[in-house]
């Protein structure tokens, strides 16, 4: 199966698009970006130069993923979400000339497997969004998000734990949590959550 790229999309010849992926109207995929299999890049979304995306990622309409972002498998980026890439953004240098690409050091956002970023959320690089974590719509993320954390607000803070299904977990006891949909269980220790080891 080959990739589907609609005529109005702008995909650089050096970009690598995996089999089964779809690039929709007015989306732009820049030079040397790498998309895995079965990805979806929605209308008007932007994938920066050299961005790396794993398999089965979804960028919803008008999401902006600036280089050097890395998205592992199964990452969801909601409509109009933004990944920044500059510590100290300025249009000009202190002495006045327009800044060029060589005048700053790009920093990226990393999204681990299964992470979800809500609509219009902003992830301020450099941050890492943990495995199966969820960033609420409109949140502003300025620090790393632990695995399985649901964060919300400005700045974003953890408000719940979520499982792989995305639903908030239910407390079993002081250190244990359970997913109401799948029945999977998790252990909390020192503000981190991990899956219960298989017996």
N, C-alpha and C positions, 0 to 999 in steps of 0.2 A: 504494500500500500504506500502510495506517495503522499507528500504533503499537499494540502489545498491552500493556495495563495490567491486571493481574489485580485482582480485587475487593479483596483485602486490602492492596494497595499504597496508600501515602499520597502522592499527587502533587499539589503545589500547583497551583491553577488558572493561575497566572502562569508556571509552568514550560513550557518549549518542548521537546517530545519529537519527534525526527525520525522520518520514515517508516521503517517496518521495525524500529523499536526495540522491546525488550521490557522491561517493568518487572515483576519477579516478586514473590512473596508476601512481605509484611511489609517490603518496601523502602520507603524514604522519599526523595522528591525534593523539595527545598525551593523556596521562592519564587524566581522569576527564574533558576533554573538552566536551562542550555541544553544539550541533548543532540543530537548529529547523527544522521545516518541509521544504521540497522542496529547500534545499540548494545544491549548487554545489561547490565541492572542486576539482580544476583542476589538471592536471598532474604536479607532483613534488611540489605541494603546501604544506606548513607546517602550522599546527595549534597547538600552544603550549599547555602545560599542563594547564588545567583549563580555557582555553579561552571560552568565552560565545558568541554564535552567535544566533541571532533570526531566524525567518522564512525568506525564500526566499532570502538568501544571496548568493552571487557568489564570490568565490575566483578563479581568473584566474590562468593560469599555472605559477608555480614557485613563487607565492606570499608567503611571509613569515610573519606570524602573531604570534608574540611572546607573551607569557603570561605576564601580566594578561589582555590582550586586551578584550574589550567588543564591539560587533557589534550588534546593534539593527536590527529590521526587514528591509529587502530590501537593505542592504548595498552591494555595488559593490567594489571589490578590484582588480585592473588591474594586468596584467602580470608583474611579478618580482617586484611588490611593496613590501616595507619592513616597518613593524611596530617595532620600537626598544623597549627596556624595561630596560635600565640601565642608570642612571644619569651620572655615571663616569666609563665607561667600562675599565677594566684592566684584563689581563690574570693572573697576580700574585699580591699578597699583597705587601705593601711597603717593608716588610722584606724578600720577595723572594718566599715564597711557592705559589704553584698553588692555585688560588681562587676556592672555592667550592660554591655550591648553597646557603649555609648559610652565606656566606661572603658578600652578597650584598642584597639590597632591590629592588625587581622588581617593576617597575612603568609601567603603561600601556597606550595604546591609546584607546580612546573611540570614536566610530563612531555612531552618532545618526541616526534615521530612514531615509532611502532613500539616505544617503550620498554615493558619488562615489569617488574613489581614482584612479587616472590615472596610466598608465603603468610606472614602474620604479620610481614612487614617493617614497619618504622616509618620514615617519611620526615619529618625534623624541619625544618619551614619556618624560613626561606626557603631552599629548595634547588631546583636544576634537574637533572632526570634527562635525559641527552642522548639523541639519536636512536638508536634500536635498541639502547640500553643495557639491561642486565639486572641487577636487584637480587636477590640470592639470598634464599631463604626465611629469615626470622628476622633479617635484617640490620637495622642501625640506621644510617640515612644522615644525616650531619650536615654534609656538604659536597657541592658540585656533582659530578655524575658525568659523565665525558666521553662523547661519542658512542661507541658500540660497546664500552663497557667492561662487564665482568662484575665486580660488587663484592660482597663478602661480609664478614661479621663485625660486631663491635661494638667501635669504630665501623667502618663499612664501608670497605674498601680494595679497590683494583683487584687482582684475582688473575689475570685473563685478558682477552683480547679476544674478542668474539663478532661474527659476521656477522648479516646480516638474517634468516637461518634460525634463529638462536639458538644454533647449535653453536659450540663453541670453535674459534678459527682455528688453523691450522697455519702455523708459521714457514717462509717460503721462503728468506729471507736476512736480513741484519742489519736491513733496513728494510721488508721485505715480508711479507705474510701472505696466506693463501688459505683460503677456506671449503671444507671437505671435502665438503659437500653440493652447493653450487651452482657451485663453481669460481671465484666472484668473488674478486677480489684487492683488497688494501688496502695503504696506505702508512702507516708509523708515522714521526712526526717530533715531537720535543719532547713526548713523552708524550701525543700525540693521534693518532688514527687517522682516515684519510679513504679513501673509495673511490678506486681507481685510475681516472684519467680515461679515458673511452672514446676509443679511437683512431680 
